[in-house]
Amino acid sequence: MSIQEKVKCVHKSYIRAGGKSFVSVFYERLMETSEDIRKKFEHIDMEAQAKILDHAIVMSFLFVDETHQSATQCLNNIRESHSRRNLDIAPELYDTWLECLVETVGICDPSANEELLANWRTVMSVAINHIRGGY
Ligand code: HEM
């Protein structure tokens, strides 16, 4: 399957999984993973954050097409905001973040299976590697 076909499958899965409500489940799980991560979100309005991440996830799908200008702009901004100069998100936190996201898909998408979860990993890794690379 080409990466663009994987993006299509993952996007449909994201819709089945419930978009914004999916993101809320994801953040609840993420907060349970470590004290380091919880501390990063201590003063953040999580409802607003869920809306922002919903948008960023869709932008991450579009970013797989490297000619997509608004997705590239969005991911460049996130790369800068998450770097050591700003939010200072350590590179290894992205592994936890992705594991949590994939677990959440397993819970929220009734049609999830191993192949689909592997596609989620492949697709989201494109944006994650870009953000992490700016640390
Ligand atoms: C693909 C992975 C990720 C995406 C797409 C993403 C996306 C975003 C976006 C769009 C924002 C709001 C705007 C901005 O500050 O740029 C944000 C804020 C934030 N992100 Fe991420 N993020 C990712 C990974 C992470 C990870 C791994 C952590 C830490 C565990 C993290 C922690 C935060 C925090 C603490 C904020 C709050 C900023 C604030 O409102 O002050 N993010 N993220």
Backbone and ligand atoms as CSV (ligand in chain L), in Angstrom:
chain,resi,resn,atom,element,x,y,z
A,1,MET,N,N,0.857,-1.208,0.000
A,1,MET,CA,C,0.000,0.000,0.000
A,1,MET,C,C,0.890,1.254,0.000
A,2,SER,N,N,0.599,2.240,-0.845
A,2,SER,CA,C,1.415,3.469,-0.865
A,2,SER,C,C,1.115,4.296,0.395
A,3,ILE,N,N,2.014,5.211,0.698
A,3,ILE,CA,C,1.792,6.020,1.909
A,3,ILE,C,C,0.520,6.869,1.776
A,4,GLN,N,N,0.212,7.325,0.544
A,4,GLN,CA,C,-1.016,8.120,0.389
A,4,GLN,C,C,-2.261,7.264,0.637
A,5,GLU,N,N,-2.201,5.978,0.264
A,5,GLU,CA,C,-3.331,5.077,0.571
A,5,GLU,C,C,-3.448,4.854,2.077
A,6,LYS,N,N,-2.287,4.773,2.731
A,6,LYS,CA,C,-2.298,4.631,4.198
A,6,LYS,C,C,-2.929,5.862,4.853
A,7,VAL,N,N,-2.598,7.046,4.313
A,7,VAL,CA,C,-3.186,8.283,4.847
A,7,VAL,C,C,-4.717,8.219,4.743
A,8,LYS,N,N,-5.224,7.737,3.607
A,8,LYS,CA,C,-6.684,7.641,3.425
A,8,LYS,C,C,-7.304,6.729,4.481
A,9,CYS,N,N,-6.692,5.572,4.704
A,9,CYS,CA,C,-7.207,4.615,5.707
A,9,CYS,C,C,-7.199,5.239,7.100
A,10,VAL,N,N,-6.093,5.947,7.404
A,10,VAL,CA,C,-5.935,6.522,8.738
A,10,VAL,C,C,-6.937,7.671,8.946
A,11,HIS,N,N,-7.154,8.457,7.894
A,11,HIS,CA,C,-8.102,9.559,8.000
A,11,HIS,C,C,-9.523,9.021,8.264
A,12,LYS,N,N,-9.890,7.950,7.545
A,12,LYS,CA,C,-11.221,7.344,7.768
A,12,LYS,C,C,-11.316,6.794,9.187
A,13,SER,N,N,-10.236,6.206,9.649
A,13,SER,CA,C,-10.199,5.668,11.013
A,13,SER,C,C,-10.396,6.796,12.029
A,14,TYR,N,N,-9.739,7.933,11.772
A,14,TYR,CA,C,-9.836,9.078,12.690
A,14,TYR,C,C,-11.292,9.560,12.781
A,15,ILE,N,N,-11.986,9.549,11.650
A,15,ILE,CA,C,-13.400,9.966,11.642
A,15,ILE,C,C,-14.246,8.948,12.438
A,16,ARG,N,N,-14.004,7.653,12.191
A,16,ARG,CA,C,-14.741,6.624,12.965
A,16,ARG,C,C,-14.472,6.763,14.458
A,17,ALA,N,N,-13.235,7.129,14.784
A,17,ALA,CA,C,-12.831,7.186,16.198
A,17,ALA,C,C,-13.372,8.422,16.915
A,18,GLY,N,N,-13.916,9.378,16.152
A,18,GLY,CA,C,-14.640,10.475,16.798
A,18,GLY,C,C,-13.948,11.817,16.874
A,19,GLY,N,N,-12.817,12.021,16.163
A,19,GLY,CA,C,-12.196,13.357,16.082
A,19,GLY,C,C,-11.910,13.971,17.441
A,20,LYS,N,N,-12.650,15.049,17.769
A,20,LYS,CA,C,-12.350,15.786,19.004
A,20,LYS,C,C,-12.524,14.941,20.272
A,21,SER,N,N,-13.568,14.101,20.304
A,21,SER,CA,C,-13.758,13.285,21.513
A,21,SER,C,C,-12.618,12.278,21.631
A,22,PHE,N,N,-12.117,11.811,20.488
A,22,PHE,CA,C,-10.939,10.942,20.455
A,22,PHE,C,C,-9.758,11.644,21.121
A,23,VAL,N,N,-9.576,12.923,20.791
A,23,VAL,CA,C,-8.443,13.668,21.330
A,23,VAL,C,C,-8.542,13.790,22.850
A,24,SER,N,N,-9.768,13.959,23.374
A,24,SER,CA,C,-9.914,14.044,24.835
A,24,SER,C,C,-9.497,12.741,25.504
A,25,VAL,N,N,-9.916,11.596,24.920
A,25,VAL,CA,C,-9.511,10.289,25.470
A,25,VAL,C,C,-7.990,10.164,25.414
A,26,PHE,N,N,-7.429,10.600,24.296
A,26,PHE,CA,C,-5.969,10.549,24.131
A,26,PHE,C,C,-5.252,11.341,25.234
A,27,TYR,N,N,-5.702,12.572,25.493
A,27,TYR,CA,C,-5.018,13.392,26.499
A,27,TYR,C,C,-5.143,12.789,27.898
A,28,GLU,N,N,-6.321,12.215,28.208
A,28,GLU,CA,C,-6.463,11.560,29.526
A,28,GLU,C,C,-5.409,10.474,29.679
A,29,ARG,N,N,-5.234,9.684,28.634
A,29,ARG,CA,C,-4.243,8.595,28.693
A,29,ARG,C,C,-2.823,9.156,28.766
A,30,LEU,N,N,-2.560,10.198,27.959
A,30,LEU,CA,C,-1.210,10.776,27.937
A,30,LEU,C,C,-0.810,11.291,29.322
A,31,MET,N,N,-1.768,11.915,30.024
A,31,MET,CA,C,-1.480,12.482,31.349
A,31,MET,C,C,-1.129,11.389,32.353
A,32,GLU,N,N,-1.626,10.169,32.093
A,32,GLU,CA,C,-1.359,9.065,33.026
A,32,GLU,C,C,0.010,8.425,32.803
A,33,THR,N,N,0.676,8.765,31.693
A,33,THR,CA,C,1.908,8.033,31.363
A,33,THR,C,C,3.109,8.452,32.213
A,34,SER,N,N,3.269,9.755,32.479
A,34,SER,CA,C,4.434,10.139,33.289
A,34,SER,C,C,4.245,11.516,33.923
A,35,GLU,N,N,4.975,11.701,35.018
A,35,GLU,CA,C,4.957,12.966,35.744
A,35,GLU,C,C,5.549,14.080,34.861
A,36,ASP,N,N,6.597,13.746,34.105
A,36,ASP,CA,C,7.234,14.724,33.215
A,36,ASP,C,C,6.227,15.312,32.237
A,37,ILE,N,N,5.415,14.422,31.659
A,37,ILE,CA,C,4.438,14.869,30.671
A,37,ILE,C,C,3.327,15.661,31.359
A,38,ARG,N,N,2.860,15.159,32.499
A,38,ARG,CA,C,1.792,15.861,33.215
A,38,ARG,C,C,2.209,17.291,33.546
A,39,LYS,N,N,3.437,17.432,33.989
A,39,LYS,CA,C,3.951,18.757,34.383
A,39,LYS,C,C,3.925,19.734,33.213
A,40,LYS,N,N,4.220,19.226,32.012
A,40,LYS,CA,C,4.239,20.096,30.830
A,40,LYS,C,C,2.863,20.720,30.590
A,41,PHE,N,N,1.800,19.999,30.979
A,41,PHE,CA,C,0.444,20.470,30.682
A,41,PHE,C,C,-0.246,21.104,31.899
A,42,GLU,N,N,0.533,21.347,32.963
A,42,GLU,CA,C,-0.052,21.784,34.232
A,42,GLU,C,C,-0.964,23.013,34.108
A,43,HIS,N,N,-0.525,24.001,33.343
A,43,HIS,CA,C,-1.290,25.258,33.301
A,43,HIS,C,C,-2.053,25.432,31.994
A,44,ILE,N,N,-2.344,24.328,31.337
A,44,ILE,CA,C,-2.961,24.412,30.010
A,44,ILE,C,C,-4.461,24.122,30.095
A,45,ASP,N,N,-5.268,24.894,29.357
A,45,ASP,CA,C,-6.713,24.641,29.233
A,45,ASP,C,C,-6.887,23.448,28.290
A,46,MET,N,N,-7.202,22.268,28.855
A,46,MET,CA,C,-7.173,21.043,28.061
A,46,MET,C,C,-8.293,20.970,27.027
A,47,GLU,N,N,-9.383,21.714,27.276
A,47,GLU,CA,C,-10.458,21.679,26.273
A,47,GLU,C,C,-10.025,22.412,24.994
A,48,ALA,N,N,-9.380,23.564,25.207
A,48,ALA,CA,C,-8.859,24.324,24.056
A,48,ALA,C,C,-7.756,23.514,23.381
A,49,GLN,N,N,-6.940,22.878,24.185
A,49,GLN,CA,C,-5.827,22.087,23.655
A,49,GLN,C,C,-6.335,20.938,22.771
A,50,ALA,N,N,-7.467,20.325,23.183
A,50,ALA,CA,C,-8.027,19.202,22.408
A,50,ALA,C,C,-8.441,19.676,21.010
A,51,LYS,N,N,-9.019,20.873,20.931
A,51,LYS,CA,C,-9.420,21.418,19.612
A,51,LYS,C,C,-8.191,21.660,18.742
A,52,ILE,N,N,-7.156,22.200,19.377
A,52,ILE,CA,C,-5.925,22.509,18.639
A,52,ILE,C,C,-5.297,21.232,18.097
A,53,LEU,N,N,-5.274,20.198,18.944
A,53,LEU,CA,C,-4.636,18.962,18.500
A,53,LEU,C,C,-5.460,18.267,17.420
A,54,ASP,N,N,-6.787,18.363,17.524
A,54,ASP,CA,C,-7.654,17.789,16.479
A,54,ASP,C,C,-7.231,18.347,15.116
A,55,HIS,N,N,-7.059,19.672,15.067
A,55,HIS,CA,C,-6.626,20.332,13.832
A,55,HIS,C,C,-5.227,19.845,13.423
A,56,ALA,N,N,-4.319,19.764,14.405
A,56,ALA,CA,C,-2.923,19.394,14.100
A,56,ALA,C,C,-2.826,17.954,13.588
A,57,ILE,N,N,-3.719,17.077,14.059
A,57,ILE,CA,C,-3.684,15.678,13.584
A,57,ILE,C,C,-4.057,15.641,12.099
A,58,VAL,N,N,-5.106,16.379,11.733
A,58,VAL,CA,C,-5.501,16.408,10.320
A,58,VAL,C,C,-4.375,17.037,9.478
A,59,MET,N,N,-3.742,18.092,10.017
A,59,MET,CA,C,-2.616,18.718,9.311
A,59,MET,C,C,-1.455,17.721,9.152
A,60,SER,N,N,-1.286,16.863,10.162
A,60,SER,CA,C,-0.213,15.857,10.080
A,60,SER,C,C,-0.482,14.862,8.944
A,61,PHE,N,N,-1.776,14.543,8.723
A,61,PHE,CA,C,-2.106,13.659,7.582
A,61,PHE,C,C,-1.733,14.355,6.269
A,62,LEU,N,N,-2.134,15.632,6.158
A,62,LEU,CA,C,-1.903,16.365,4.905
A,62,LEU,C,C,-0.409,16.597,4.670
A,63,PHE,N,N,0.343,16.671,5.750
A,63,PHE,CA,C,1.785,16.952,5.678
A,63,PHE,C,C,2.559,15.833,4.963
A,64,VAL,N,N,1.979,14.627,4.924
A,64,VAL,CA,C,2.628,13.505,4.224
A,64,VAL,C,C,2.849,13.873,2.746
A,65,ASP,N,N,1.934,14.671,2.189
A,65,ASP,CA,C,2.134,15.236,0.846
A,65,ASP,C,C,3.013,16.480,1.017
A,66,GLU,N,N,4.289,16.345,0.701
A,66,GLU,CA,C,5.238,17.407,1.052
A,66,GLU,C,C,5.031,18.711,0.297
A,67,THR,N,N,4.142,18.702,-0.701
A,67,THR,CA,C,3.889,19.952,-1.429
A,67,THR,C,C,2.706,20.727,-0.830
A,68,HIS,N,N,2.074,20.171,0.219
A,68,HIS,CA,C,0.891,20.831,0.803
A,68,HIS,C,C,1.335,22.020,1.656
A,69,GLN,N,N,1.043,23.244,1.171
A,69,GLN,CA,C,1.648,24.425,1.795
A,69,GLN,C,C,1.128,24.741,3.182
A,70,SER,N,N,-0.238,24.682,3.395
A,70,SER,CA,C,-0.707,25.075,4.731
A,70,SER,C,C,-0.306,24.039,5.779
A,71,ALA,N,N,-0.252,22.755,5.371
A,71,ALA,CA,C,0.195,21.725,6.322
A,71,ALA,C,C,1.675,21.933,6.662
A,72,THR,N,N,2.481,22.287,5.657
A,72,THR,CA,C,3.911,22.515,5.898
A,72,THR,C,C,4.108,23.698,6.843
A,73,GLN,N,N,3.330,24.762,6.610
A,73,GLN,CA,C,3.412,25.946,7.471
A,73,GLN,C,C,3.052,25.573,8.907
A,74,CYS,N,N,1.945,24.826,9.062
A,74,CYS,CA,C,1.473,24.415,10.389
A,74,CYS,C,C,2.535,23.578,11.103
A,75,LEU,N,N,3.089,22.586,10.411
A,75,LEU,CA,C,4.080,21.703,11.051
A,75,LEU,C,C,5.395,22.435,11.334
A,76,ASN,N,N,5.730,23.426,10.508
A,76,ASN,CA,C,6.929,24.225,10.812
A,76,ASN,C,C,6.723,25.029,12.093
A,77,ASN,N,N,5.502,25.556,12.282
A,77,ASN,CA,C,5.211,26.308,13.509
A,77,ASN,C,C,5.295,25.403,14.741
A,78,ILE,N,N,4.740,24.184,14.616
A,78,ILE,CA,C,4.778,23.251,15.748
A,78,ILE,C,C,6.229,22.845,16.049
A,79,ARG,N,N,6.986,22.639,14.979
A,79,ARG,CA,C,8.410,22.283,15.144
A,79,ARG,C,C,9.142,23.344,15.968
A,80,GLU,N,N,8.845,24.603,15.660
A,80,GLU,CA,C,9.498,25.698,16.387
A,80,GLU,C,C,8.977,25.791,17.827
A,81,SER,N,N,7.639,25.678,18.012
A,81,SER,CA,C,7.087,25.851,19.369
A,81,SER,C,C,7.492,24.710,20.302
A,82,HIS,N,N,7.745,23.509,19.763
A,82,HIS,CA,C,8.090,22.365,20.610
A,82,HIS,C,C,9.603,22.209,20.823
A,83,SER,N,N,10.377,23.074,20.201
A,83,SER,CA,C,11.845,22.948,20.282
A,83,SER,C,C,12.353,23.362,21.664
A,84,ARG,N,N,13.614,23.143,21.909
A,84,ARG,CA,C,14.206,23.473,23.214
A,84,ARG,C,C,14.121,24.967,23.509
A,85,ARG,N,N,13.988,25.789,22.481
A,85,ARG,CA,C,13.884,27.239,22.676
A,85,ARG,C,C,12.534,27.660,23.224
A,86,ASN,N,N,11.498,26.782,23.066
A,86,ASN,CA,C,10.154,27.168,23.510
A,86,ASN,C,C,9.588,26.149,24.501
A,87,LEU,N,N,8.724,25.227,24.045
A,87,LEU,CA,C,8.119,24.277,24.997
A,87,LEU,C,C,9.120,23.259,25.538
A,88,ASP,N,N,10.210,23.068,24.835
A,88,ASP,CA,C,11.275,22.154,25.263
A,88,ASP,C,C,10.746,20.723,25.474
A,89,ILE,N,N,10.186,20.166,24.410
A,89,ILE,CA,C,9.671,18.785,24.451
A,89,ILE,C,C,10.818,17.842,24.064
A,90,ALA,N,N,11.304,17.082,25.034
A,90,ALA,CA,C,12.443,16.185,24.788
A,90,ALA,C,C,12.084,15.161,23.709
A,91,PRO,N,N,13.035,14.849,22.813
A,91,PRO,CA,C,12.748,13.965,21.667
A,91,PRO,C,C,12.096,12.640,22.053
A,92,GLU,N,N,12.490,12.036,23.192
A,92,GLU,CA,C,11.945,10.709,23.529
A,92,GLU,C,C,10.455,10.770,23.920
A,93,LEU,N,N,9.963,11.966,24.275
A,93,LEU,CA,C,8.541,12.060,24.650
A,93,LEU,C,C,7.617,11.750,23.470
A,94,TYR,N,N,8.140,11.922,22.253
A,94,TYR,CA,C,7.297,11.652,21.079
A,94,TYR,C,C,6.969,10.167,20.936
A,95,ASP,N,N,7.864,9.296,21.457
A,95,ASP,CA,C,7.579,7.850,21.394
A,95,ASP,C,C,6.378,7.526,22.282
A,96,THR,N,N,6.372,8.094,23.491
A,96,THR,CA,C,5.247,7.894,24.416
A,96,THR,C,C,3.966,8.455,23.803
A,97,TRP,N,N,4.118,9.646,23.246
A,97,TRP,CA,C,2.978,10.344,22.616
A,97,TRP,C,C,2.355,9.448,21.541
A,98,LEU,N,N,3.210,8.875,20.656
A,98,LEU,CA,C,2.698,8.051,19.556
A,98,LEU,C,C,2.078,6.752,20.083
A,99,GLU,N,N,2.704,6.136,21.076
A,99,GLU,CA,C,2.143,4.900,21.637
A,99,GLU,C,C,0.748,5.164,22.207
A,100,CYS,N,N,0.623,6.289,22.908
A,100,CYS,CA,C,-0.671,6.667,23.488
A,100,CYS,C,C,-1.724,6.895,22.401
A,101,LEU,N,N,-1.292,7.550,21.327
A,101,LEU,CA,C,-2.222,7.836,20.229
A,101,LEU,C,C,-2.720,6.524,19.614
A,102,VAL,N,N,-1.796,5.601,19.365
A,102,VAL,CA,C,-2.150,4.328,18.728
A,102,VAL,C,C,-3.063,3.502,19.658
A,103,GLU,N,N,-2.763,3.525,20.950
A,103,GLU,CA,C,-3.636,2.828,21.915
A,103,GLU,C,C,-5.047,3.426,21.887
A,104,THR,N,N,-5.104,4.736,21.777
A,104,THR,CA,C,-6.407,5.413,21.754
A,104,THR,C,C,-7.190,5.030,20.498
A,105,VAL,N,N,-6.501,4.892,19.365
A,105,VAL,CA,C,-7.178,4.440,18.138
A,105,VAL,C,C,-7.758,3.045,18.389
A,106,GLY,N,N,-6.963,2.177,19.022
A,106,GLY,CA,C,-7.421,0.815,19.329
A,106,GLY,C,C,-8.691,0.817,20.154
A,107,ILE,N,N,-8.823,1.784,21.045
A,107,ILE,CA,C,-10.011,1.870,21.902
A,107,ILE,C,C,-11.193,2.505,21.172
A,108,CYS,N,N,-10.919,3.589,20.428
A,108,CYS,CA,C,-12.017,4.419,19.892
A,108,CYS,C,C,-12.491,4.044,18.488
A,109,ASP,N,N,-11.654,3.369,17.694
A,109,ASP,CA,C,-12.092,2.977,16.345
A,109,ASP,C,C,-12.550,1.519,16.388
A,110,PRO,N,N,-13.855,1.272,16.216
A,110,PRO,CA,C,-14.367,-0.108,16.296
A,110,PRO,C,C,-13.785,-1.019,15.213
A,111,SER,N,N,-13.261,-0.450,14.113
A,111,SER,CA,C,-12.682,-1.302,13.057
A,111,SER,C,C,-11.163,-1.406,13.135
A,112,ALA,N,N,-10.572,-1.009,14.254
A,112,ALA,CA,C,-9.105,-1.039,14.358
A,112,ALA,C,C,-8.576,-2.466,14.301
A,113,ASN,N,N,-7.474,-2.667,13.597
A,113,ASN,CA,C,-6.757,-3.954,13.638
A,113,ASN,C,C,-5.255,-3.644,13.537
A,114,GLU,N,N,-4.416,-4.671,13.631
A,114,GLU,CA,C,-2.963,-4.454,13.690
A,114,GLU,C,C,-2.441,-3.698,12.466
A,115,GLU,N,N,-2.960,-4.039,11.286
A,115,GLU,CA,C,-2.481,-3.380,10.075
A,115,GLU,C,C,-2.802,-1.882,10.103
A,116,LEU,N,N,-4.016,-1.575,10.529
A,116,LEU,CA,C,-4.420,-0.170,10.604
A,116,LEU,C,C,-3.557,0.587,11.622
A,117,LEU,N,N,-3.304,-0.038,12.758
A,117,LEU,CA,C,-2.490,0.640,13.778
A,117,LEU,C,C,-1.064,0.870,13.267
A,118,ALA,N,N,-0.555,-0.084,12.491
A,118,ALA,CA,C,0.778,0.096,11.882
A,118,ALA,C,C,0.740,1.268,10.895
A,119,ASN,N,N,-0.372,1.404,10.163
A,119,ASN,CA,C,-0.506,2.537,9.230
A,119,ASN,C,C,-0.527,3.868,9.984
A,120,TRP,N,N,-1.200,3.892,11.130
A,120,TRP,CA,C,-1.208,5.107,11.962
A,120,TRP,C,C,0.223,5.481,12.345
A,121,ARG,N,N,0.997,4.472,12.760
A,121,ARG,CA,C,2.395,4.731,13.168
A,121,ARG,C,C,3.189,5.321,12.005
A,122,THR,N,N,3.032,4.713,10.829
A,122,THR,CA,C,3.795,5.169,9.658
A,122,THR,C,C,3.421,6.610,9.309
A,123,VAL,N,N,2.117,6.873,9.261
A,123,VAL,CA,C,1.647,8.195,8.822
A,123,VAL,C,C,2.058,9.272,9.830
A,124,MET,N,N,1.814,9.046,11.129
A,124,MET,CA,C,2.126,10.080,12.132
A,124,MET,C,C,3.632,10.277,12.301
A,125,SER,N,N,4.418,9.247,11.960
A,125,SER,CA,C,5.876,9.379,12.114
A,125,SER,C,C,6.453,10.445,11.191
A,126,VAL,N,N,5.780,10.714,10.079
A,126,VAL,CA,C,6.289,11.740,9.156
A,126,VAL,C,C,6.290,13.101,9.869
A,127,ALA,N,N,5.144,13.471,10.474
A,127,ALA,CA,C,5.055,14.752,11.195
A,127,ALA,C,C,5.937,14.727,12.447
A,128,ILE,N,N,5.914,13.614,13.167
A,128,ILE,CA,C,6.703,13.517,14.408
A,128,ILE,C,C,8.190,13.696,14.114
A,129,ASN,N,N,8.695,13.032,13.075
A,129,ASN,CA,C,10.122,13.172,12.760
A,129,ASN,C,C,10.467,14.617,12.403
A,130,HIS,N,N,9.523,15.283,11.755
A,130,HIS,CA,C,9.754,16.691,11.405
A,130,HIS,C,C,9.829,17.555,12.671
A,131,ILE,N,N,8.879,17.342,13.593
A,131,ILE,CA,C,8.853,18.159,14.816
A,131,ILE,C,C,10.094,17.857,15.667
A,132,ARG,N,N,10.352,16.574,15.853
A,132,ARG,CA,C,11.468,16.141,16.693
A,132,ARG,C,C,12.809,16.629,16.125
A,133,GLY,N,N,12.889,16.641,14.791
A,133,GLY,CA,C,14.126,17.070,14.135
A,133,GLY,C,C,14.464,18.538,14.397
A,134,GLY,N,N,13.505,19.308,14.879
A,134,GLY,CA,C,13.754,20.732,15.132
A,134,GLY,C,C,14.162,21.007,16.566
A,135,TYR,N,N,14.326,19.948,17.365
A,135,TYR,CA,C,14.605,20.134,18.795
A,135,TYR,C,C,15.886,20.937,19.017
L,1,HEM,C1,C,3.028,14.885,16.464
L,1,HEM,C2,C,3.122,15.315,17.720
L,1,HEM,C3,C,2.542,16.610,18.216
L,1,HEM,C4,C,1.727,17.510,17.584
L,1,HEM,C5,C,1.150,17.438,16.182
L,1,HEM,C6,C,1.499,18.594,18.521
L,1,HEM,C7,C,0.737,19.717,18.273
L,1,HEM,C8,C,0.595,20.786,19.107
L,1,HEM,C9,C,-0.033,22.043,18.782
L,1,HEM,C10,C,-0.656,22.381,17.434
L,1,HEM,C11,C,0.011,22.831,19.872
L,1,HEM,C12,C,-0.536,24.265,20.033
L,1,HEM,C13,C,0.216,25.291,19.253
L,1,HEM,C14,C,1.688,25.280,19.481
L,1,HEM,O1,O,2.135,25.538,20.623
L,1,HEM,O2,O,2.406,24.996,18.509
L,1,HEM,C15,C,0.677,22.089,20.898
L,1,HEM,C16,C,0.908,22.562,22.175
L,1,HEM,C17,C,1.505,21.831,23.162
L,1,HEM,N1,N,2.142,20.619,23.017
L,1,HEM,FE1,FE,2.188,19.490,21.350
L,1,HEM,N2,N,2.157,18.317,19.684
L,1,HEM,C18,C,2.807,17.125,19.533
L,1,HEM,C19,C,3.559,16.480,20.477
L,1,HEM,C20,C,3.728,16.893,21.771
L,1,HEM,C21,C,4.413,16.146,22.799
L,1,HEM,C22,C,5.122,14.812,22.610
L,1,HEM,C23,C,4.318,16.882,23.946
L,1,HEM,C24,C,4.834,16.556,25.325
L,1,HEM,C25,C,4.640,15.477,25.900
L,1,HEM,C26,C,3.596,18.091,23.627
L,1,HEM,C27,C,3.311,19.088,24.516
L,1,HEM,C28,C,2.640,20.254,24.232
L,1,HEM,C29,C,2.337,21.281,25.218
L,1,HEM,C30,C,2.714,21.282,26.696
L,1,HEM,C31,C,1.607,22.274,24.561
L,1,HEM,C32,C,0.975,23.505,25.225
L,1,HEM,C33,C,1.420,24.788,24.715
L,1,HEM,C34,C,0.690,25.932,25.402
L,1,HEM,O3,O,-0.533,26.060,25.210
L,1,HEM,O4,O,1.351,26.657,26.123
L,1,HEM,N3,N,3.247,18.067,22.299
L,1,HEM,N4,N,1.021,20.856,20.416
